[in-house]
Amino acid sequence: MLQGDAKIAGEMFNLTFTKPVFLIIGGSQGAEAINDFVLRILNTFLKDYEVIHVAGRENVKQVGAEAQVVLDKDLNNYYHPIGFLDEEKLKHAYKAADFIISRSGSGSIFEIAAVGKPSVLIPLPTAAANHQAKNSY
């Protein structure tokens, strides 16, 4: 995770790097609530930020299509939806990100801490023994 390269991320995701980059990760399955929230705030958010949005393999086509409907065309270059990031791609995305929004599973927490990025952690409400909520504090 520590060997990421922002330039490679820029090429991979077609980043402009003209605004701070947010990496939003809903988890390996995606997260419908996070995806819906991102779509609701997209136009406002993209005025100030560029977004790599990991929407989940099963959701990325739908999220991308909905984004095209709601997104102001002049902001299109700042939104980069993707279904899944393997470890190789994830390390580059982490390096390019200025800020991370993620689920609060232990793996995500350790990765974010290792790369030293500020983050907001969103617990999965259905996690066993409510461990993600506890991890979020």
Secondary structure, DSSP 8 states (H G I E B T S, - for coil): -TT--HHHHHHHHT---SS-EEEEE--TT--HHHHHHHHHHHHHHTTT-EEEEE--TTTHHHHHHHHHHHS-GGGGGGEEEES---HHHHHHHHHH-SEEEEE--HHHHHHHHHHT--EEEE--TTSGGGHHHHHT-
